[in-house]
Amino acid sequence: MKSFAYKGILLTGVVPLDSILYIKRKVDELCHYELTSVRERNQSVPFIRLKGAKGIGKSSLLERIGNFLEKERKEKVVRIDLGTDAFNSSTFTDIEKLFYSFTKEVKEAFAKLIPGFEPRDLEDLGVWDKNKAPGKNCTDYLEEHVFQKIDKTPKTLLIDGIDLILGKPTQDDFLLVLRTWSETKMKLTVNNTKVIWPSIVIAYSTEPYPDAKFQGSPLQNVGTSIELDEFTPESILNLTKLYGLTWNSEDAKGLIQFVESRPSLIQIALYQISQANISLEQLEKEAVKIAGPFSDYLLKYLKILQAPGNEELKDCFQNILQGKDSDDVFSKYQLEKIGLIRSGKNKEEVSCELYRRFFEKNLDF
C-alpha cells in the first residue's frame, strides 16, 4: 500500500519554505504576475488582497511571496503579522495604540533590512502629533521618515493577521487608511509624481464588513482581490505520493468527499493515514471522536460555538447543520469566515462531511 516517504512531524500552521509538502496552486503564479508584470506595465505599485477560509494556506502563500520577491526580484520585504506579541489584545480596541504599534513595527523592520538606515524615533518631539488622527500620523511618518528615505529601494509590505481587527472598534479606521494608501499613495498622479510606497499584500479570511448591517466592505474594490483555491484532485494525488501512498483518482475523490479540498485538513488526513498505516474508512471512524486525529483542529471550533455569549452563533450553525435556513446574516458571515459553512446552491451548508459528523455527535443541542 505504501512505502514511507515523508517522516517528519505533522505540519500545522505555516508550511516551512523548505518543506516538500507545500503544493503550488494557480494563485502562486497569479501573485507573482501581479507583483511583477502588472507593476511594470502600470508603473504603479500593486495592492493585493488575499482571501480565503481559515486553513486554506494564506500565511504559507505570504511567506512564499516574500521569498520570491527577495530571491528573484531582490526586493526588501517586510512582514508584519498582527498576531505576534507586538500587538496584544488591547491593541485592537485602541486605534491610537494600533497605529502606533503598526508604524513602529514597519519602521523597525525596514531599518533592519537596510544597512545604515536609521529612521527618526517615533518618540522624537513633534514626530507623532497627538492632535492628529492616528491614521494620519502613521501615513505621514511612513511617507516622510521611511519611504522617502529609501525611495530607490524596491520594497513590499506583507500584512498578515488582518482577521484580528475584524469586528473590533479599530476595524474601519485601520482598513480605510489602507484603502487611502491604495488610492492616493500607490498610483501615479496626473503630474506623474514618483510612487515611493511599497507594494502591499494583505491576507484575511473573508470580506471584512464594518458591522452586522453589512453596509459594504471598507476594502471593497481596492486593489486586486485574489481568492485562494482549494486543492485540486491532481494536487491531492501529488501530495499522496510525497506521503508514500499509492492512491488513484477514486481514492482522492473519497478523501475530498470527507474533508473537502482544504489544504490543512488534507495534510492532517494524509499524515494520519500514512503514519498510522490505516485506511480512509478507519480514519473516518476515528475522526468523530473528541480525541480523534482532527481533535486539535476541531476542538477550537467546538469551544467557540459553546462559549458563553455565542448562543446566536451556535443556533445559526445548528440550523445549518440540520439542513434548515437561518436569517442570522452576521452569524453566517462569522461561520463562513472561520470555514465551518459555505454557500450552497440555494442556502448555506456545512463545509464538509467531517464537520457534519463531528458536530452532530459532539455539539450540545
C-alpha positions as CSV (number, residue, x, y, z in Angstrom):
1,M,0.0,0.0,0.0
2,K,2.8,2.4,0.8
3,S,6.5,2.9,1.3
4,F,7.1,5.6,3.9
5,A,8.4,8.8,2.2
6,Y,7.7,11.8,4.5
7,K,8.8,11.0,8.0
8,G,8.6,14.5,9.6
9,I,6.1,15.9,12.1
10,L,2.6,16.8,11.3
11,L,2.5,20.2,9.6
12,T,0.2,22.8,11.2
13,G,0.1,26.5,10.6
14,V,2.6,27.9,8.1
15,V,4.3,25.3,5.9
16,P,8.1,25.9,6.1
17,L,9.7,27.2,2.9
18,D,11.9,24.1,2.5
19,S,9.1,21.6,3.0
20,I,8.4,19.1,0.3
21,L,4.7,19.2,1.4
22,Y,3.9,22.6,0.0
23,I,1.8,22.3,-3.1
24,K,1.8,25.2,-5.5
25,R,-1.5,26.4,-6.9
26,K,-2.6,28.8,-9.6
27,V,-2.7,31.6,-7.1
28,D,1.1,31.3,-6.6
29,E,1.8,32.3,-10.2
30,L,-1.0,34.8,-10.2
31,C,0.5,36.7,-7.3
32,H,3.9,36.6,-8.9
33,Y,2.4,38.0,-12.1
34,E,0.5,40.8,-10.3
35,L,3.7,41.8,-8.3
36,T,6.0,41.9,-11.4
37,S,4.4,42.2,-14.8
38,V,1.4,44.2,-13.8
39,R,3.5,46.6,-11.8
40,E,6.0,47.2,-14.6
41,R,3.2,47.8,-17.1
42,N,1.1,50.1,-15.0
43,Q,4.1,52.0,-13.4
44,S,2.2,51.9,-10.1
45,V,2.6,49.5,-7.2
46,P,0.1,46.7,-6.5
47,F,-2.2,46.3,-3.6
48,I,-3.2,42.7,-3.3
49,R,-5.9,41.2,-1.1
50,L,-5.5,37.5,-0.4
51,K,-8.6,36.0,1.0
52,G,-9.9,32.5,1.8
53,A,-11.3,30.5,4.7
54,K,-9.1,29.5,7.6
55,G,-6.8,26.6,6.9
56,I,-6.5,27.2,3.2
57,G,-2.9,28.4,3.2
58,K,-2.9,32.2,3.2
59,S,0.1,32.6,5.6
60,S,2.1,29.9,3.8
61,L,1.5,31.7,0.5
62,L,2.5,35.1,2.0
63,E,5.8,33.5,3.1
64,R,6.4,32.3,-0.4
65,I,5.5,35.6,-2.0
66,G,8.1,37.2,0.3
67,N,10.7,34.6,-0.5
68,F,10.1,35.0,-4.3
69,L,10.4,38.8,-4.1
70,E,13.6,38.6,-2.0
71,K,15.4,35.9,-4.0
72,E,14.1,36.5,-7.6
73,R,13.4,40.3,-7.6
74,K,16.0,41.4,-5.0
75,E,13.4,43.4,-3.1
76,K,13.3,44.4,0.5
77,V,10.3,42.6,2.0
78,V,8.8,43.4,5.4
79,R,6.4,41.0,7.0
80,I,4.0,42.4,9.7
81,D,1.9,39.9,11.5
82,L,-0.8,41.4,13.7
83,G,-0.9,38.1,15.6
84,T,2.5,38.5,17.1
85,D,3.5,39.7,20.6
86,A,3.9,43.2,19.2
87,F,0.1,43.5,19.1
88,N,-1.7,42.4,22.3
89,S,-5.4,42.0,22.5
90,S,-5.9,45.6,23.9
91,T,-4.2,47.0,20.7
92,F,-7.3,46.1,18.6
93,T,-9.6,48.2,20.7
94,D,-7.4,51.3,20.8
95,I,-6.9,53.0,17.5
96,E,-4.1,55.2,18.7
97,K,-2.2,52.1,20.1
98,L,-2.9,50.1,17.0
99,F,-1.5,52.7,14.5
100,Y,1.5,53.5,16.8
101,S,2.4,49.8,17.2
102,F,2.0,49.1,13.5
103,T,4.1,52.2,12.5
104,K,6.8,51.2,14.9
105,E,6.9,47.6,13.5
106,V,7.1,48.7,9.9
107,K,9.8,51.3,10.7
108,E,12.0,48.9,12.7
109,A,11.6,46.1,10.1
110,F,12.8,48.3,7.2
111,A,15.6,49.6,9.3
112,K,16.9,46.1,10.0
113,L,16.9,45.3,6.2
114,I,18.8,48.4,5.0
115,P,22.3,48.9,6.3
116,G,22.8,52.4,7.7
117,F,19.2,53.3,7.6
118,E,18.0,54.9,10.8
119,P,14.5,56.4,10.7
120,R,13.6,59.1,13.3
121,D,12.4,57.8,16.6
122,L,8.6,57.9,17.0
123,E,9.2,59.5,20.4
124,D,11.1,62.5,19.0
125,L,9.4,65.8,19.6
126,G,6.8,66.5,17.0
127,V,7.1,63.2,15.1
128,W,3.9,61.7,16.5
129,D,1.4,64.5,16.9
130,K,-1.3,63.6,19.5
131,N,-3.6,66.3,17.9
132,K,-3.7,64.5,14.6
133,A,-5.7,61.4,13.8
134,P,-3.6,58.2,14.4
135,G,-4.0,57.1,10.8
136,K,-2.7,60.4,9.6
137,N,0.3,60.2,11.9
138,C,1.0,56.7,10.6
139,T,0.8,57.7,6.9
140,D,2.8,60.9,7.4
141,Y,5.6,59.2,9.4
142,L,6.0,56.3,7.0
143,E,6.0,58.6,3.9
144,E,8.4,61.2,5.3
145,H,10.7,59.2,7.5
146,V,10.7,55.8,5.9
147,F,9.6,55.5,2.3
148,Q,11.0,58.9,1.1
149,K,14.4,57.9,2.6
150,I,14.5,54.6,0.7
151,D,12.6,55.7,-2.4
152,K,15.0,53.9,-4.8
153,T,14.7,50.6,-2.9
154,P,12.3,48.1,-4.4
155,K,10.1,47.0,-1.5
156,T,7.0,45.2,-0.5
157,L,5.0,45.2,2.7
158,L,3.1,41.9,3.7
159,I,0.4,42.2,6.3
160,D,-0.9,39.1,7.9
161,G,-3.5,38.7,10.7
162,I,-6.0,41.2,9.4
163,D,-8.7,39.0,10.8
164,L,-7.8,40.1,14.3
165,I,-9.2,43.6,13.8
166,L,-12.4,42.5,12.1
167,G,-15.4,43.3,14.3
168,K,-13.2,45.4,16.6
169,P,-13.7,49.2,17.2
170,T,-10.5,49.8,15.2
171,Q,-11.6,48.0,12.1
172,D,-13.0,50.8,10.0
173,D,-10.2,53.3,10.7
174,F,-7.4,50.9,10.0
175,L,-8.9,49.4,6.8
176,L,-9.9,52.8,5.5
177,V,-6.3,54.0,5.9
178,L,-5.1,51.0,3.8
179,R,-7.7,52.0,1.2
180,T,-6.4,55.5,1.1
181,W,-2.9,54.3,0.6
182,S,-4.0,52.2,-2.4
183,E,-6.0,55.1,-4.0
184,T,-3.7,58.0,-3.3
185,K,-0.2,56.8,-2.5
186,M,0.4,53.8,-4.7
187,K,-0.7,55.2,-8.1
188,L,0.8,57.6,-10.5
189,T,-0.8,61.0,-10.2
190,V,-1.8,63.4,-13.0
191,N,1.6,65.1,-12.8
192,N,3.4,61.7,-12.7
193,T,4.8,62.1,-9.2
194,K,7.0,59.2,-8.5
195,V,5.5,56.4,-6.3
196,I,7.7,55.8,-3.3
197,W,5.3,53.5,-1.4
198,P,5.9,49.7,-1.3
199,S,3.7,47.1,-2.9
200,I,1.3,45.8,-0.3
201,V,-0.2,42.3,0.1
202,I,-2.7,41.7,2.9
203,A,-4.4,38.4,4.0
204,Y,-7.7,37.8,5.7
205,S,-10.4,35.2,5.9
206,T,-13.4,36.8,4.1
207,E,-14.6,40.3,3.1
208,P,-14.2,42.5,6.2
209,Y,-17.6,44.2,6.7
210,P,-17.7,47.1,9.1
211,D,-20.7,45.8,11.2
212,A,-23.6,43.4,11.3
213,K,-25.6,45.7,9.0
214,F,-23.4,44.7,6.1
215,Q,-23.2,48.2,4.6
216,G,-20.2,47.2,2.5
217,S,-16.6,46.5,3.0
218,P,-14.0,49.3,3.6
219,L,-11.8,47.4,1.2
220,Q,-14.4,46.7,-1.5
221,N,-12.9,47.2,-5.0
222,V,-9.5,48.1,-3.5
223,G,-6.5,46.8,-5.5
224,T,-6.6,43.2,-6.7
225,S,-8.6,40.6,-4.9
226,I,-7.2,37.1,-5.1
227,E,-9.2,34.2,-3.6
228,L,-7.2,31.1,-2.6
229,D,-8.5,28.0,-4.2
230,E,-8.6,24.6,-2.5
231,F,-6.5,21.6,-3.7
232,T,-7.5,20.0,-7.0
233,P,-7.7,16.2,-7.2
234,E,-4.5,16.3,-9.1
235,S,-2.8,18.2,-6.3
236,I,-4.0,15.7,-3.7
237,L,-2.6,12.8,-5.7
238,N,0.7,14.6,-6.0
239,L,0.7,15.0,-2.2
240,T,-0.2,11.4,-1.6
241,K,3.0,10.4,-3.4
242,L,5.0,12.6,-1.1
243,Y,3.5,10.7,1.8
244,G,4.4,7.4,0.2
245,L,0.8,6.4,-0.7
246,T,-0.2,4.7,-3.9
247,W,-3.6,6.2,-4.4
248,N,-5.7,6.6,-7.6
249,S,-8.3,9.2,-8.5
250,E,-11.1,7.4,-6.8
251,D,-9.2,7.4,-3.5
252,A,-8.6,11.1,-3.9
253,K,-12.3,11.7,-4.5
254,G,-13.2,9.7,-1.4
255,L,-10.9,12.0,0.7
256,I,-12.4,15.1,-0.9
257,Q,-15.9,13.9,0.0
258,F,-14.9,13.6,3.6
259,V,-12.8,16.7,4.3
260,E,-13.3,18.7,1.1
261,S,-10.1,20.0,-0.5
262,R,-9.0,22.3,2.3
263,P,-5.2,22.0,2.5
264,S,-4.9,21.9,6.3
265,L,-7.4,19.0,6.6
266,I,-5.9,17.2,3.6
267,Q,-2.5,17.4,5.3
268,I,-3.8,16.0,8.6
269,A,-5.7,13.2,6.9
270,L,-2.8,12.0,4.7
271,Y,-0.4,12.3,7.6
272,Q,-2.6,10.1,9.8
273,I,-3.2,7.5,7.0
274,S,0.5,7.3,6.1
275,Q,2.0,7.3,9.6
276,A,-0.6,5.1,11.3
277,N,-0.9,2.8,8.3
278,I,-4.7,3.0,8.4
279,S,-7.3,3.2,5.6
280,L,-9.6,6.2,4.8
281,E,-12.5,4.3,6.2
282,Q,-10.7,3.8,9.5
283,L,-9.8,7.4,9.6
284,E,-13.4,8.4,9.1
285,K,-14.5,6.3,12.1
286,E,-11.9,7.8,14.4
287,A,-12.5,11.4,13.2
288,V,-15.7,12.0,15.1
289,K,-14.1,11.2,18.5
290,I,-13.2,14.0,20.8
291,A,-9.6,12.6,21.0
292,G,-9.6,11.7,17.3
293,P,-7.0,12.6,14.7
294,F,-8.6,16.0,13.9
295,S,-9.2,16.9,17.6
296,D,-6.7,19.8,17.7
297,Y,-8.3,21.4,14.7
298,L,-11.9,20.7,15.6
299,L,-12.0,21.4,19.4
300,K,-11.1,25.0,19.0
301,Y,-14.3,25.4,16.9
302,L,-16.3,23.4,19.3
303,K,-15.1,25.7,22.1
304,I,-16.1,28.8,20.1
305,L,-19.6,27.5,19.4
306,Q,-20.2,26.6,23.0
307,A,-18.7,29.6,24.6
308,P,-20.9,31.9,26.7
309,G,-22.2,34.8,24.6
310,N,-22.0,32.8,21.3
311,E,-25.5,31.4,21.6
312,E,-26.7,33.1,18.3
313,L,-23.6,31.7,16.5
314,K,-24.3,28.2,17.9
315,D,-28.0,28.4,17.0
316,C,-27.2,29.5,13.5
317,F,-24.8,26.7,12.9
318,Q,-27.2,24.1,14.4
319,N,-29.9,25.2,11.9
320,I,-27.5,24.8,9.0
321,L,-26.2,21.5,10.4
322,Q,-29.8,20.3,10.4
323,G,-30.5,21.5,6.8
324,K,-32.5,24.5,7.9
325,D,-32.1,28.0,6.7
326,S,-31.1,30.9,9.0
327,D,-31.8,34.6,8.7
328,D,-28.9,35.5,11.1
329,V,-26.8,37.1,8.4
330,F,-24.0,38.2,10.7
331,S,-23.6,34.7,12.3
332,K,-23.5,33.2,8.9
333,Y,-20.7,35.6,7.9
334,Q,-18.7,34.6,11.0
335,L,-19.2,30.9,10.4
336,E,-18.1,31.3,6.8
337,K,-15.1,33.4,7.9
338,I,-13.8,30.5,10.1
339,G,-14.6,28.0,7.4
340,L,-17.4,26.0,9.1
341,I,-20.0,26.7,6.4
342,R,-20.1,27.6,2.7
343,S,-22.6,29.0,0.3
344,G,-24.6,26.2,-1.5
345,K,-26.9,26.4,-4.5
346,N,-29.9,27.6,-2.5
347,K,-28.6,28.1,1.0
348,E,-25.6,27.8,3.3
349,E,-24.3,24.3,4.1
350,V,-21.7,22.7,6.4
351,S,-18.3,22.9,4.6
352,C,-17.5,19.2,4.7
353,E,-18.7,15.7,5.9
354,L,-16.1,15.7,8.7
355,Y,-17.6,18.8,10.2
356,R,-21.1,17.4,9.9
357,R,-20.3,14.1,11.6
358,F,-18.2,15.6,14.4
359,F,-20.5,18.4,15.4
360,E,-23.7,16.2,15.1
361,K,-22.0,13.9,17.7
362,N,-20.3,16.4,19.9
363,L,-22.1,19.8,19.8
364,D,-24.6,20.2,22.6
365,F,-28.1,20.7,21.1
